[in-house]
């Protein structure tokens, strides 16, 4: 049995627009989200406000799953990348080049990939479509895990607000079916 899992990145926030490390913040626009998700039997979401608002805008009564939470940016939360890079250039370089590094005191990219990969591989095979509203960081980590890529590949995946990634498979055998902005419709 194979699961079809659609991961949806939350809508735009002040942090996504400013290239900042987010706090728990609301969406900039909570109007209807443009996305044709097809039939949805199970809807999940990260615990943050922006995931709850995106799920609601998509018309989903989503269940909160704490493992879909955003990457913990530690002491960098609320600051822009430019600000942090100016104040701590070596720390930013380390963070962007060493997946196991967490100079901000939060979660490393490697730890995120392990967390999200564990979540994927512990999901029971489900014959019905599953949608999870989460964060760009979680979508990237899921794609890295599905491809069996090294965590350093994380930074080579661009995930914009409302982007979707469709994975198929189940524990230990996930594959990437599709990754694109919300305006595009995935193949059947």
LINVEN-V114786 format. One record per backbone hydrogen bond with DSSP energy under -0.5 kcal/mol. NH is the residue of the N-H (numbers start at 1). CO is the residue of the C=O. E is the energy in kcal/mol with one decimal. If there is no record, write none. Layout:
BEGIN
[[NH CO E] [NH CO E]]
END
This chain:
BEGIN
[[3 169 -3.2] [5 3 -0.7] [5 167 -2.8] [6 4 -0.5] [6 130 -3.0] [7 5 -0.6] [7 165 -3.2] [8 6 -0.5] [8 132 -2.9] [9 163 -2.8] [10 134 -2.3] [14 26 -0.5] [17 13 -2.0] [18 14 -1.7] [19 15 -0.7] [20 15 -2.6] [21 79 -3.0] [22 20 -0.7] [25 23 -1.0] [28 12 -2.6] [29 12 -0.5] [33 57 -1.0] [35 33 -1.2] [37 35 -0.9] [41 129 -2.1] [42 129 -1.8] [44 131 -2.8] [45 63 -2.0] [46 133 -2.1] [50 25 -0.5] [51 48 -0.7] [52 48 -2.1] [53 49 -2.8] [54 50 -1.6] [55 51 -2.7] [56 52 -2.3] [57 53 -2.3] [58 54 -1.7] [59 56 -1.5] [60 55 -3.0] [62 60 -1.3] [63 43 -2.7] [65 45 -3.0] [68 65 -2.1] [69 66 -1.5] [73 71 -0.8] [75 104 -3.2] [76 73 -2.2] [77 74 -1.6] [78 21 -3.8] [79 76 -2.2] [81 19 -2.8] [84 80 -2.3] [85 81 -3.0] [86 82 -2.0] [87 83 -2.0] [88 84 -3.6] [92 88 -2.2] [93 89 -2.3] [94 90 -2.5] [95 91 -2.5] [96 92 -2.4] [97 93 -1.2] [97 94 -0.5] [98 94 -2.5] [99 97 -0.5] [101 98 -2.4] [105 102 -2.2] [107 72 -2.6] [109 99 -0.5] [109 101 -0.5] [110 99 -2.9] [112 108 -2.2] [113 109 -2.5] [114 110 -1.9] [115 111 -2.6] [116 112 -2.9] [117 113 -2.6] [118 114 -2.4] [119 115 -2.1] [120 116 -2.6] [121 117 -2.7] [122 118 -1.5] [123 119 -0.5] [123 120 -1.2] [130 4 -2.6] [131 42 -2.7] [132 6 -2.8] [133 44 -2.5] [134 8 -3.2] [134 132 -0.6] [139 135 -2.4] [140 136 -2.6] [141 137 -2.2] [142 138 -2.4] [143 139 -2.2] [144 140 -2.6] [145 141 -2.4] [146 142 -2.9] [147 143 -2.3] [148 144 -0.7] [148 145 -1.1] [149 144 -2.2] [153 150 -2.7] [154 151 -1.7] [155 152 -0.7] [156 153 -2.1] [157 154 -1.3] [158 156 -0.5] [159 157 -0.6] [162 9 -1.1] [162 10 -1.2] [163 160 -2.1] [164 180 -3.0] [165 7 -2.3] [166 178 -3.1] [167 5 -3.2] [167 165 -0.6] [168 175 -2.3] [169 3 -1.6] [171 123 -0.5] [173 170 -2.6] [175 168 -2.2] [177 166 -3.2] [177 175 -0.6] [178 166 -1.5] [180 164 -2.3] [184 181 -1.6]]
END
